Amino acid sequence: GVEFDYFNSPFRYQKIEYNGFKFMFNTFDNEDLRNIQLQLIESDLIQAVGRARTLRNKCTALVYSGLPLSIADEFIIKKKSA
């Protein structure tokens, strides 16, 4: 298991690196908790994309997420304007 202090585990919007991507994400400071969180989100997104059956049907699956997926063939990054 992962040992952490439940009451002292900061969760904030921060720059992280995951699967070769560097991006901003709302996540834990604790790297073990962060990896668990990102793996769960990634697996849910991949399953959702798979439901489109893009290999069987001629279709495009659009994913709006702050977590980039390595299976994507295009990324559109929208930066916040001041």
C-alpha distance (Angstrom), angle and dihedral (degrees) to the residues before:
residue distance angle dihedral
G1 . . .
V2 3.75 . .
E3 3.77 117.0 .
F4 3.79 116.3 -145.0
D5 3.78 141.0 143.9
Y6 3.82 106.2 -103.7
F7 3.80 93.1 -155.5
N8 3.80 95.7 43.5
S9 3.81 105.3 45.3
P10 3.81 107.0 117.0
F11 3.79 116.5 -143.5
R12 3.80 114.9 -167.3
Y13 3.80 146.4 145.1
Q14 3.79 104.8 -88.4
K15 3.79 145.1 150.1
I16 3.81 110.8 -93.5
E17 3.79 139.8 169.5
Y18 3.80 120.5 -133.3
N19 3.81 130.4 161.3
G20 3.80 91.1 -7.5
F21 3.81 94.0 -52.7
K22 3.80 125.4 113.5
F23 3.80 114.1 -153.9
M24 3.80 146.2 135.9
F25 3.80 116.3 -91.6
N26 3.80 139.2 162.7
T27 3.80 101.8 -115.2
F28 3.79 148.7 125.5
D29 3.79 124.5 -66.8
N30 3.82 87.9 -140.3
E31 3.81 105.0 89.4
D32 3.82 94.8 -148.7
L33 3.82 92.1 52.8
R34 3.80 90.1 44.2
N35 3.81 92.4 53.7
I36 3.81 91.7 49.1
Q37 3.81 90.8 49.4
L38 3.81 93.9 47.5
Q39 3.81 94.0 45.6
L40 3.82 90.9 51.8
I41 3.81 92.6 48.4
E42 3.81 91.8 45.0
S43 3.81 93.4 50.8
D44 3.82 91.4 48.3
L45 3.81 91.3 50.4
I46 3.81 93.2 47.6
Q47 3.80 90.6 49.9
A48 3.81 90.9 49.3
V49 3.81 91.7 50.1
G50 3.80 90.2 47.9
R51 3.79 90.9 57.3
A52 3.81 88.5 69.6
R53 3.84 87.8 67.8
T54 3.80 91.8 -141.2
L55 3.81 91.2 173.3
R56 3.82 92.4 57.3
N57 3.79 100.4 32.9
K58 3.77 130.8 47.0
C59 3.78 98.0 -117.2
T60 3.77 144.1 117.4
A61 3.78 123.6 -126.5
L62 3.80 113.0 -147.1
V63 3.79 115.0 -157.6
Y64 3.79 120.8 -166.7
S65 3.77 105.4 -164.2
G66 3.76 142.2 131.7
L67 3.81 88.8 -134.4
P68 3.83 113.5 80.5
L69 3.80 115.6 -138.8
S70 3.79 121.7 -145.1
I71 3.83 89.6 -141.8
A72 3.82 91.2 64.4
D73 3.78 119.2 104.5
E74 3.81 95.7 -160.7
F75 3.80 135.3 33.2
I76 3.78 126.2 -163.5
I77 3.77 112.8 -167.2
K78 3.76 116.3 -160.3
K79 3.77 112.9 -164.6
K80 3.77 121.1 -156.0
S81 3.78 112.5 -107.0
A82 3.78 119.4 -135.2
